[in-house]
Structure formats: C-alpha cells, structure tokens
Amino acid sequence: MEYRIVKIIQEALNVRRFILQAEMPFQCAFSPGQFVVLQSNLKEQGVVQRSYSISSVEPNMQTIELCISLNPAGVFTPWLFEQHVDFWIVGSEPQGSFVFQPTGNNIPYVFICTGTGVAPFRSMINEALKINGASVYLIFGNRLAEDILYHEDWKQLAQQNENFHYHPVLSRQEQSFAHYGYVHPVYTKILEKVDDAQIYVCGWKDMLVETRRNLKSMGFNRRQYHFEQYD
Ligand SMILES: Cc1cc2nc3c(=O)[nH]c(=O)nc-3n(C[C@H](O)[C@H](O)[C@H](O)COP(=O)(O)OP(=O)(O)OC[C@H]3O[C@@H](n4cnc5c(N)ncnc54)[C@H](O)[C@@H]3O)c2cc1C
C-alpha cells in the first residue's frame, strides 16, 4: 500500500514528525505500540525497508504519525528527509507484537525509553491512563533539553492527570525539571518500591541490554517486561 505525506513537523534538530494518510480504501487503524515498514527503491542500495513506530496518540482511521530521527550517515533517513508534503511512499499496514496489554488495575505501568523510542508510548500511555487506579510512569532519556520529543505534551498530560508521572532524564545538561544522568537509576528507584508492575522499554540496543539486566536482577520476569529494539 502507499501513504501520502500530508504534513511534516520539525520536532527537534534532527527529528521530524511525518503525518501520513493511507491511500483509499485502506485505513490506518493500529494497536497502540505497532509500527509500519516504509520502503523505497534507492539508486545505489536497491529496495530498502525501515520500520517506524506509530507515534499517533489515538488510533485514527485517517492518518498515522511517525517520529523519525535523521541518521546523516544512514541509508534510508537521508532520502526520507528530502521528501515533501504530497509525496507518496510505499509502506506496510501497521504490524508488530509490542502492543499495550492491560493486565491489572492497581499496578504501576512503567515506560522507559530514549530518543525516538518514545514514539510508540504516545498511544500506549493514552491507553494505560484509561485503566482505573493505574499509575503510569514515563522515564524518558535524552542528551539535552532541546532533544526531548513532545515535551510540552508530556508536561501538560502530567498537569491534567495525577496518575501520570513524567520523568525526563538528561545525560549532558543539568536542568531543574529533569533528572541528571541516565534512565537506569530513575526507574530502579520507582520499581524497587513495588512487587508487581508492567514495564515497557523501547529504543536502541545499549539501553535495552542494560535495562533488561537490571530488571532481571531486581526479580522482574518476562511476563512483566516488554521490549522493542530499534537496531
Ligand atoms: C520496530 C522498529 C521501530 C522503529 N521505530 C523507529 C522510530 O519510531 N523512529 C526512528 O527514528 N527510528 C525507528 N527505528 C529505526 C529505523 O528503522 C532505522 O533503523 C533508522 O531510521 C536508521 O535508518 P537509516 O537507513 O537512515 O540508517 P542505517 O543505514 O540503517 O543506519 C546505520 C547504523 O546506524 C545506527 N543508527 C541509526 N540511527 C541511530 C540512532 N538514532 N541512534 C543510534 N544508532 C543509530 C543503526 O543501528 C545502524 O547500525 C525503528 C526500528 C525498528 C526495528
């Protein structure tokens, strides 16, 4: 199937939000957490495919949003960042099993990510906050304040909903509103107080490997944590 780019928003220095509309008669319904695979036939590399989590908040039948980081040395994203509104791009239907699974009312739902790993959490957190009595935590690591994706949206959500706890973490800049360092001590402090939790982790391999190791050593098991690895 094909998607038409209907809007592009510069979200951070090297990150853009692409709003895509599916060609008729397809619809863009998805389960919170799923991704699509985009494809292009590039001159040197031939057909190249890359996966992107859907960053829309609501499963909307008309459009999906993707939040994509430019890798200047990469194959696909330099090409994608040259495309404009009204360009048609080949892509898959939403797919993937890293989807939000409500399992209990009075447990914490903890979302841990860095960079564009936050993309699938937009719709997953929206779903988690519908669960009666659930506390929902977002631990979101970035280097600098200017890198934080959807920062205003997260702040607003935390103001509007007392069950949502937003923990931005910055590794290269001290700011009064954020933790300084890496995500690991931040989720460890939250999780060491609880026996049960549902934990979702998304992003690049290094962060995932360390998080998995920490969660295991804290006694959490495979039914309690869920991973989506970007590389
Ligand atoms: C299920 C899934 C969902 C994904 N969702 C997103 C998403 O929502 N947004 C998004 O931007 N990407 C996402 N990705 C990553 C995406 O598929 C591509 O890998 C990425 O866009 C780089 O593609 P490229 O062709 O430009 O670079 P490549 O030529 O594939 O990259 C070359 C190398 O750079 C590494 N690399 C690329 N970008 C980064 C980075 N930012 N940080 C660290 N290492 C990097 C790659 O691991 C690779 O080794 C997802 C991947 C998967 C598997």
The ligand as an ORCA input file, in Angstrom:
! r2SCAN-3c Opt
* xyz 0 1
  C      10.351     -1.968     15.258
  C      11.211     -0.740     14.956
  C      10.660      0.524     15.145
  C      11.436      1.656     14.880
  N      10.883      2.880     15.091
  C      11.619      3.992     14.865
  C      11.050      5.286     15.103
  O       9.881      5.427     15.541
  N      11.826      6.380     14.835
  C      13.128      6.265     14.371
  O      13.772      7.311     14.140
  N      13.674      5.042     14.146
  C      12.955      3.918     14.359
  N      13.502      2.684     14.100
  C      14.858      2.625     13.472
  C      14.712      2.690     11.944
  O      14.083      1.510     11.459
  C      16.068      2.825     11.221
  O      16.959      1.883     11.736
  C      16.673      4.227     11.368
  O      15.778      5.201     10.839
  C      18.016      4.340     10.630
  O      17.820      4.057      9.262
  P      18.884      4.534      8.160
  O      18.685      3.700      6.945
  O      18.856      6.020      7.998
  O      20.258      4.197      8.827
  P      21.095      2.836      8.650
  O      21.882      2.908      7.403
  O      20.202      1.662      8.839
  O      21.974      3.023      9.975
  C      23.308      2.728     10.083
  C      23.659      2.429     11.537
  O      23.327      3.499     12.434
  C      22.596      3.003     13.569
  N      21.646      4.085     13.940
  C      20.830      4.728     13.093
  N      20.151      5.714     13.724
  C      20.590      5.690     15.020
  C      20.274      6.452     16.175
  N      19.383      7.474     16.141
  N      20.889      6.133     17.338
  C      21.767      5.110     17.404
  N      22.123      4.363     16.329
  C      21.539      4.634     15.163
  C      21.918      1.741     13.102
  O      21.764      0.817     14.157
  C      22.936      1.200     12.078
  O      23.896      0.410     12.726
  C      12.778      1.527     14.400
  C      13.304      0.253     14.209
  C      12.545     -0.870     14.492
  C      13.158     -2.240     14.279
*
